């Protein structure tokens, strides 16, 4: 049993294969190109920052993640980026960044109001005046958890070529309040047993997100429903939020 999939080094190495570069990465990369200094909270394998640096970004880039196994992936070829193990509480932030991002639905892993508030206070402290915080959450109105079923299998391969199958399944009958509990199962030939990770994500609507941001001193300037900057609607898959420290 794995408490969190990407705390396991062998599974962390699969992250980028399971989540190939897509429109969301292009969206964030465009923002990074315009920013002199960037903090990526929950940076995972660090591919967004690594791509920005490989393109010639000359400013300060920092990736923060609580999973040591993910930072192993991030550090492997980019010592010219600051990689920090932990969450936003690891240091005192002093208006150091033009842009803070949380990608990969990392914001949804903040499960309590206090966790949200701690994170947003740190984000505001980390931003310079006029700096932006950009993140995305899955739109609860679109009910994405209904598609997290065992018949929707992802196929990838480990570094040694071993084929790996991955699927998700919601625990229980569905959401419990604004939280969804789920399992993520990894299976491969010759493994003694599948590896199962248990996860929880929180779904907040656009209005609630805006209230939390305002409380922290951040003003929402834009919200989109998809990576093409389409409008937010009941069927839009994402709530992509841009907030500014003003």
VEXDREN-2710 file (C-alpha; in Angstrom, 1 decimal):
% VEXDREN-2710
k/r/px/py/pz
1/UNK/0.0/0.0/0.0
2/UNK/1.3/3.4/-0.9
3/UNK/0.1/6.4/1.1
4/UNK/0.5/8.8/-1.8
5/UNK/1.5/7.5/-5.2
6/UNK/4.2/10.0/-5.9
7/UNK/5.9/9.6/-2.6
8/UNK/7.1/6.3/-4.2
9/UNK/10.2/6.9/-6.3
10/UNK/9.3/4.2/-8.9
11/UNK/5.8/5.7/-9.3
12/UNK/7.1/9.3/-9.3
13/UNK/9.1/8.4/-12.4
14/UNK/5.9/7.7/-14.2
15/UNK/4.3/11.1/-13.6
16/UNK/5.3/12.8/-16.8
17/UNK/4.4/9.8/-18.9
18/UNK/1.0/9.6/-17.4
19/UNK/0.5/13.4/-17.7
20/UNK/2.0/14.4/-21.0
21/UNK/2.6/18.0/-21.9
22/UNK/-0.7/19.6/-22.9
23/UNK/-2.6/22.8/-23.3
24/UNK/-2.5/23.6/-19.6
25/UNK/1.3/23.5/-19.7
26/UNK/1.3/25.8/-22.7
27/UNK/-0.9/28.2/-20.8
28/UNK/1.3/28.3/-17.8
29/UNK/4.5/28.4/-19.8
30/UNK/3.2/31.6/-21.6
31/UNK/2.8/33.2/-18.2
32/UNK/6.3/32.2/-17.1
33/UNK/7.9/33.7/-20.2
34/UNK/6.4/37.1/-19.1
35/UNK/7.6/36.9/-15.5
36/UNK/11.0/37.8/-14.1
37/UNK/10.7/35.5/-11.1
38/UNK/8.5/32.5/-10.5
39/UNK/7.4/30.3/-7.6
40/UNK/5.8/27.0/-8.6
41/UNK/4.0/25.5/-5.5
42/UNK/3.5/21.8/-5.8
43/UNK/5.9/21.7/-8.8
44/UNK/6.0/17.9/-9.0
45/UNK/8.6/16.8/-11.5
46/UNK/9.4/20.4/-12.2
47/UNK/8.9/20.1/-15.9
48/UNK/7.3/23.5/-16.3
49/UNK/10.2/25.3/-14.7
50/UNK/12.7/23.1/-16.5
51/UNK/11.1/23.9/-19.8
52/UNK/11.2/27.6/-19.1
53/UNK/14.9/27.5/-18.2
54/UNK/15.7/25.4/-21.3
55/UNK/14.0/28.1/-23.4
56/UNK/16.3/30.7/-21.9
57/UNK/14.4/32.1/-19.0
58/UNK/17.1/34.1/-17.1
59/UNK/15.2/35.0/-14.0
60/UNK/14.7/33.3/-10.6
61/UNK/12.8/30.0/-10.7
62/UNK/11.8/28.1/-7.6
63/UNK/9.9/24.8/-7.3
64/UNK/8.4/23.8/-4.0
65/UNK/7.0/20.3/-3.4
66/UNK/6.4/18.1/-0.3
67/UNK/7.3/14.8/-2.1
68/UNK/11.0/14.1/-2.1
69/UNK/10.6/11.5/-4.8
70/UNK/9.1/14.1/-7.2
71/UNK/12.0/16.5/-6.5
72/UNK/14.4/13.7/-7.4
73/UNK/12.9/13.9/-10.9
74/UNK/13.1/17.7/-10.9
75/UNK/16.7/17.9/-9.8
76/UNK/18.1/15.4/-12.2
77/UNK/19.2/17.8/-14.9
78/UNK/18.5/21.3/-13.7
79/UNK/20.7/22.5/-10.8
80/UNK/20.2/26.0/-12.0
81/UNK/16.6/26.1/-10.5
82/UNK/15.9/26.3/-6.8
83/UNK/14.2/23.1/-5.7
84/UNK/12.7/23.2/-2.2
85/UNK/11.3/20.2/-0.3
86/UNK/8.2/21.1/1.7
87/UNK/5.1/23.3/1.6
88/UNK/4.6/27.0/1.9
89/UNK/5.4/26.9/5.6
90/UNK/9.1/26.0/5.0
91/UNK/10.1/29.7/5.0
92/UNK/9.1/33.3/5.5
93/UNK/8.2/34.8/2.2
94/UNK/9.2/38.4/1.5
95/UNK/7.6/39.8/-1.8
96/UNK/10.1/37.9/-3.9
97/UNK/8.2/36.8/-7.0
98/UNK/6.3/38.3/-9.9
99/UNK/4.3/35.1/-10.5
100/UNK/3.2/32.2/-8.3
101/UNK/1.5/29.2/-9.9
102/UNK/-0.1/26.0/-8.7
103/UNK/-0.6/23.6/-11.5
104/UNK/-1.9/20.0/-11.9
105/UNK/-4.9/20.7/-9.7
106/UNK/-2.6/20.9/-6.7
107/UNK/-4.8/23.5/-5.1
108/UNK/-7.5/20.8/-4.6
109/UNK/-5.3/19.0/-2.2
110/UNK/-5.8/21.8/0.3
111/UNK/-8.6/20.0/2.2
112/UNK/-9.5/22.4/5.0
113/UNK/-10.3/26.1/5.2
114/UNK/-7.2/26.7/7.3
115/UNK/-5.0/25.0/4.8
116/UNK/-6.4/27.2/2.1
117/UNK/-5.9/30.3/4.2
118/UNK/-2.3/29.4/5.1
119/UNK/-1.5/28.8/1.5
120/UNK/-3.0/32.0/0.3
121/UNK/-1.4/34.1/3.0
122/UNK/1.9/32.7/1.9
123/UNK/1.2/33.3/-1.7
124/UNK/0.4/37.0/-1.0
125/UNK/3.5/37.3/1.1
126/UNK/5.6/35.8/-1.7
127/UNK/4.3/38.1/-4.4
128/UNK/5.6/41.6/-5.2
129/UNK/3.0/44.3/-5.5
130/UNK/1.1/43.7/-8.8
131/UNK/2.3/40.1/-8.9
132/UNK/-0.1/37.4/-10.0
133/UNK/-1.2/34.1/-8.6
134/UNK/-2.5/31.6/-11.2
135/UNK/-4.0/28.2/-10.5
136/UNK/-6.7/25.8/-11.7
137/UNK/-9.3/23.6/-10.0
138/UNK/-11.7/21.2/-11.5
139/UNK/-15.2/22.6/-11.9
140/UNK/-17.5/20.9/-9.5
141/UNK/-20.5/21.7/-11.7
142/UNK/-19.0/19.5/-14.4
143/UNK/-18.9/16.5/-11.9
144/UNK/-15.6/15.1/-13.2
145/UNK/-15.4/12.4/-10.6
146/UNK/-18.2/10.6/-12.4
147/UNK/-15.6/9.7/-15.0
148/UNK/-13.1/8.3/-12.5
149/UNK/-14.0/4.7/-13.1
150/UNK/-12.0/1.5/-13.4
151/UNK/-12.9/1.0/-17.1
152/UNK/-11.0/4.1/-18.0
153/UNK/-7.5/2.7/-17.9
154/UNK/-4.3/4.6/-18.7
155/UNK/-1.4/2.7/-20.2
156/UNK/2.2/3.7/-19.8
157/UNK/5.6/2.0/-19.3
158/UNK/8.2/2.1/-16.6
159/UNK/11.8/3.1/-17.3
160/UNK/12.7/-0.6/-17.9
161/UNK/9.9/-0.9/-20.5
162/UNK/7.5/-2.8/-18.2
163/UNK/3.9/-1.9/-19.2
164/UNK/1.9/-0.3/-16.4
165/UNK/-1.8/0.2/-16.2
166/UNK/-3.4/2.9/-14.1
167/UNK/-7.0/3.5/-13.1
168/UNK/-9.0/5.6/-10.7
169/UNK/-12.1/4.8/-8.7
170/UNK/-14.2/7.0/-6.4
171/UNK/-14.6/5.6/-2.9
172/UNK/-18.2/5.3/-1.7
173/UNK/-21.2/6.7/-3.5
174/UNK/-19.6/10.0/-4.6
175/UNK/-18.7/13.3/-3.0
176/UNK/-18.8/13.7/0.8
177/UNK/-19.6/17.4/1.1
178/UNK/-17.1/19.2/-1.1
179/UNK/-14.5/16.3/-0.9
180/UNK/-14.1/13.3/-3.2
181/UNK/-12.2/10.3/-1.9
182/UNK/-10.6/8.0/-4.5
183/UNK/-8.1/5.3/-5.2
184/UNK/-5.4/5.3/-7.9
185/UNK/-4.2/1.8/-8.7
186/UNK/-1.0/0.9/-10.6
187/UNK/-0.6/-2.7/-11.9
188/UNK/2.1/-4.3/-14.0
189/UNK/3.1/-7.9/-15.0
190/UNK/5.3/-9.6/-12.5
191/UNK/4.5/-7.1/-9.7
192/UNK/3.5/-9.2/-6.6
193/UNK/0.4/-7.1/-6.3
194/UNK/-1.1/-3.8/-7.6
195/UNK/0.1/-0.6/-5.8
196/UNK/-2.8/1.4/-4.5
197/UNK/-2.7/5.1/-3.5
198/UNK/-5.6/6.7/-1.6
199/UNK/-6.3/10.3/-2.3
200/UNK/-8.7/13.1/-1.4
201/UNK/-9.4/16.3/-3.4
202/UNK/-11.6/19.2/-2.5
203/UNK/-14.0/20.9/-5.0
204/UNK/-14.7/24.6/-4.4
205/UNK/-16.9/26.7/-6.7
206/UNK/-15.7/30.0/-8.3
207/UNK/-17.4/32.2/-5.7
208/UNK/-15.9/30.4/-2.8
209/UNK/-12.5/30.6/-4.3
210/UNK/-12.9/34.3/-4.9
211/UNK/-14.0/34.8/-1.2
212/UNK/-10.9/33.0/0.1
213/UNK/-8.6/35.0/-2.2
214/UNK/-10.2/38.3/-1.2
215/UNK/-9.7/37.4/2.5
216/UNK/-6.0/36.9/1.8
217/UNK/-5.7/40.2/0.0
218/UNK/-5.7/38.9/-3.5
219/UNK/-8.1/40.2/-6.2
220/UNK/-9.5/38.0/-8.9
221/UNK/-8.9/39.6/-12.3
222/UNK/-9.8/36.7/-14.6
223/UNK/-11.5/33.3/-14.5
224/UNK/-11.6/30.9/-17.4
225/UNK/-13.4/27.6/-18.0
226/UNK/-10.7/26.0/-20.2
227/UNK/-7.1/26.5/-21.4
228/UNK/-8.3/28.4/-24.5
229/UNK/-9.5/31.1/-22.1
230/UNK/-13.1/30.2/-22.8
231/UNK/-15.8/31.5/-20.4
232/UNK/-16.6/29.8/-17.1
233/UNK/-19.8/27.8/-17.3
234/UNK/-21.6/24.9/-15.7
235/UNK/-20.1/22.5/-18.3
236/UNK/-16.6/24.0/-18.4
237/UNK/-14.0/21.5/-17.2
238/UNK/-11.8/23.9/-15.2
239/UNK/-11.9/27.0/-13.0
240/UNK/-8.7/28.7/-14.0
241/UNK/-8.2/31.7/-11.7
242/UNK/-5.8/34.7/-12.1
243/UNK/-5.5/36.8/-9.0
244/UNK/-3.4/39.8/-8.3
245/UNK/-1.7/41.3/-5.3
246/UNK/-2.7/44.9/-5.6
END
